[in-house]
């Protein structure tokens, strides 16, 4: 006969871990483009923080706003919009520090080419996640 206590000590942490993993601290949204007015100088280092559907309506047209609202629950999540013009090789990267609530550090890496491109990166963060820009 299998003792019940060791079995419970194995199953309970797994169930707890599964519930925590289900709600990721950050998610990248693809295929959503902001309005041209959202592209501001320094947008790669100073993202727009969108906390409600009304805020989102200022930066996205109707079609993109509808797509965004399908993927975001503004009562539990916030949106970070990085919109800038720069080299085609520009990148935004992030690292998630293992803590609770998680901390996310974004970093901007400018490209070396002289081609001017528009870049837009949209990230959804849980509302309790702290973020910073390096």
C-alpha positions in Angstrom: 0.0 0.0 0.0 1.3 3.5 -0.9 1.5 6.0 1.9 -0.8 8.9 1.2 1.3 11.7 2.7 4.3 11.4 0.4 2.0 11.2 -2.6 0.2 14.4 -1.6 3.6 16.1 -1.1 4.4 15.4 -4.7 1.0 16.2 -6.3 0.2 19.5 -4.5 3.4 21.4 -5.6 2.8 20.2 -9.2 -0.8 21.5 -9.1 0.4 24.8 -7.7 3.1 25.1 -10.3 0.7 24.4 -13.1 -1.6 27.2 -12.0 1.2 29.7 -11.8 2.6 28.7 -15.2 -0.9 29.2 -16.8 -0.7 33.0 -16.3 2.6 34.0 -17.8 4.1 37.3 -16.6 4.7 38.6 -20.2 3.3 37.7 -23.6 4.3 39.2 -26.9 1.4 40.0 -29.3 2.0 39.7 -33.0 0.1 41.2 -35.8 -1.2 44.3 -34.0 0.0 47.7 -35.4 -0.4 51.1 -33.8 -1.5 54.3 -35.4 1.3 56.4 -37.0 1.0 58.9 -34.2 2.3 56.4 -31.7 5.7 56.4 -33.3 7.5 59.0 -31.3 11.2 59.8 -30.8 12.6 57.7 -28.0 9.8 55.2 -28.3 12.3 52.3 -28.1 13.4 53.5 -24.6 10.1 55.0 -23.4 7.2 52.7 -24.1 3.6 53.7 -23.8 1.9 52.0 -20.9 -1.8 51.2 -21.8 -4.0 50.3 -18.8 -7.5 50.4 -20.3 -9.4 50.0 -23.6 -9.9 53.8 -23.7 -6.1 54.3 -23.6 -5.7 51.7 -26.3 -8.2 53.4 -28.6 -5.9 56.5 -28.7 -3.0 54.4 -30.2 -4.8 51.7 -32.3 -7.3 51.9 -35.1 -10.6 50.0 -34.8 -9.4 46.7 -36.4 -6.2 46.5 -34.4 -8.0 47.6 -31.2 -10.5 44.7 -31.6 -7.7 42.2 -32.1 -5.9 43.6 -29.0 -9.0 43.5 -26.8 -9.5 39.8 -27.7 -6.0 39.0 -26.3 -5.9 41.4 -23.3 -7.9 41.5 -20.1 -7.4 45.1 -18.9 -8.6 44.2 -15.4 -5.7 41.9 -14.9 -3.1 43.0 -17.5 -1.4 46.1 -18.9 0.0 46.6 -22.4 3.5 48.0 -23.1 3.8 49.5 -26.6 7.3 50.2 -28.0 6.9 52.2 -31.2 9.9 53.9 -32.8 11.7 54.5 -36.1 15.3 53.4 -36.5 17.7 51.0 -38.1 16.2 47.8 -39.6 18.5 45.9 -37.2 17.1 47.5 -34.0 16.0 45.1 -31.3 14.1 45.1 -28.0 14.9 42.2 -25.7 13.7 41.3 -22.2 14.7 39.1 -19.4 12.5 37.8 -16.6 13.9 37.8 -13.1 12.8 34.8 -11.0 10.9 36.4 -8.2 7.3 36.8 -7.3 5.9 39.0 -8.6 8.3 38.8 -11.5 10.5 41.6 -12.6 11.1 42.2 -16.3 14.0 44.2 -17.6 13.8 45.4 -21.2 16.8 46.5 -23.2 17.1 48.3 -26.5 19.9 47.4 -29.0 20.3 49.9 -31.8 21.2 48.5 -35.2 24.2 49.5 -37.3 22.5 50.0 -40.6 21.3 53.4 -41.9 18.0 52.2 -43.2 15.0 53.8 -41.5 12.3 51.4 -40.5 9.2 51.6 -38.3 9.2 49.2 -35.4 6.3 48.3 -33.1 6.5 45.7 -30.3 3.4 45.0 -28.2 3.8 43.2 -24.9 1.1 42.2 -22.4 2.2 42.1 -18.7 0.3 40.9 -15.7 -0.7 43.9 -13.7 1.4 42.9 -10.7 4.6 42.5 -12.7 7.3 45.2 -12.3 9.2 46.3 -15.4 12.2 48.6 -16.1 14.2 49.7 -19.1 18.0 49.2 -19.1 
